[in-house]
Amino acid sequence: LKVLSANIFSGCISLIDITIPEGVITIDSNAFFGCLKLTKITIPKSVEDMRSYAFAGCVGLNDITIPGERIRITGPAFYGWTSSQTIYFTGTDGVYFYFTNWLENCYARIVWEE
């Protein structure tokens, strides 16, 4: 499994906790859109690409950690995130490529860690 397909868990209100398997490279558009009860997600270092609205409307997540040396975010992956939520980027390079709207309607705190 290299791609979590678009809309794969979109609107899944019973999803609470998920670990994305190592080897997944892409989290496609709307993959977790509107997963209101999702409180924990584990993203492997293999993920290099997150697409539009991948985590939009995930109001149950207090934080998310994006690991790895490089990550490409194409579009507003965190649309609707509030100031009470935090996005952690770990690794040395952080976001190496993104469209200018990757933080559209996202008010989450961004933390860069090495």
C-alpha positions in Angstrom: 0.0 0.0 0.0 1.7 3.2 -1.2 -1.3 5.6 -1.4 -4.2 6.2 1.0 -6.8 6.9 -1.7 -8.9 10.1 -1.9 -11.9 10.0 0.4 -10.8 6.6 1.9 -12.0 7.6 5.4 -13.9 10.8 4.6 -16.8 11.3 6.9 -16.1 8.2 8.9 -17.5 9.4 12.2 -16.6 6.2 14.1 -12.9 6.4 13.4 -11.1 7.3 16.6 -7.5 6.0 16.3 -5.5 5.0 13.2 -1.9 4.0 12.4 -0.9 4.5 8.8 1.4 1.7 7.8 5.0 2.2 7.0 5.5 2.3 3.2 2.6 4.7 2.5 4.0 7.6 0.5 0.8 9.6 -0.3 -2.2 10.6 1.8 -4.6 11.7 -1.0 -7.2 14.4 -1.0 -9.9 14.3 1.6 -8.5 11.0 3.1 -9.7 11.9 6.6 -12.0 14.8 5.8 -14.6 15.3 8.5 -13.5 12.5 10.8 -14.9 14.3 13.7 -14.1 11.7 16.4 -10.5 11.0 15.3 -8.3 11.7 18.3 -5.1 10.0 17.3 -3.3 9.4 14.1 0.2 7.9 13.6 1.9 8.9 10.4 5.1 7.0 9.3 8.3 8.6 8.0 7.6 7.1 4.6 4.9 9.7 3.9 6.2 12.3 1.5 3.0 13.8 0.0 -0.2 15.1 1.6 -2.9 16.5 -0.6 -5.7 19.0 -0.3 -8.1 18.6 2.6 -6.4 15.4 3.8 -7.1 16.3 7.5 -9.8 19.0 7.0 -12.4 19.1 9.7 -10.6 16.7 12.0 -11.8 18.7 15.1 -11.0 15.8 17.5 -7.3 15.9 16.8 -5.5 18.1 19.4 -2.3 17.6 17.4 -0.6 15.8 14.6 3.0 15.0 14.0 4.4 14.9 10.5 7.7 13.0 10.6 10.4 12.6 8.0 13.1 14.6 6.2 10.8 16.1 3.6 7.1 16.5 3.0 5.1 18.0 0.1 1.8 19.5 1.0 -0.4 20.3 -2.0 -3.3 22.4 -1.0 -5.0 23.2 2.3 -4.5 19.9 4.0 -5.4 21.3 7.4 -8.4 23.4 6.4 -10.6 24.3 9.4 -8.0 23.6 12.1 -8.3 25.9 15.1 -5.8 27.7 17.3 -6.3 25.0 19.9 -4.7 22.4 17.5 -1.0 21.9 16.8 0.9 20.6 13.8 4.4 19.3 14.6 6.9 18.8 11.8 9.9 16.7 12.7 13.1 16.2 10.8 15.6 18.6 9.4 13.9 19.9 6.2 10.3 20.3 7.2 8.0 21.3 4.3 10.2 21.4 1.3 7.5 22.1 -1.3 4.0 23.4 -0.9 1.5 25.6 -2.7 0.9 29.0 -1.0 -2.5 28.0 0.2 -1.4 25.0 2.3 -2.5 26.9 5.5 -5.7 28.2 4.0 -8.3 28.6 6.8 -5.9 26.9 9.3 -5.2 28.6 12.6 -3.3 25.7 14.2 0.0 26.4 15.9 2.9 25.2 13.8 5.9 23.7 15.6 9.2 22.8 13.8 11.3 20.2 15.6 14.6 18.5 14.7 
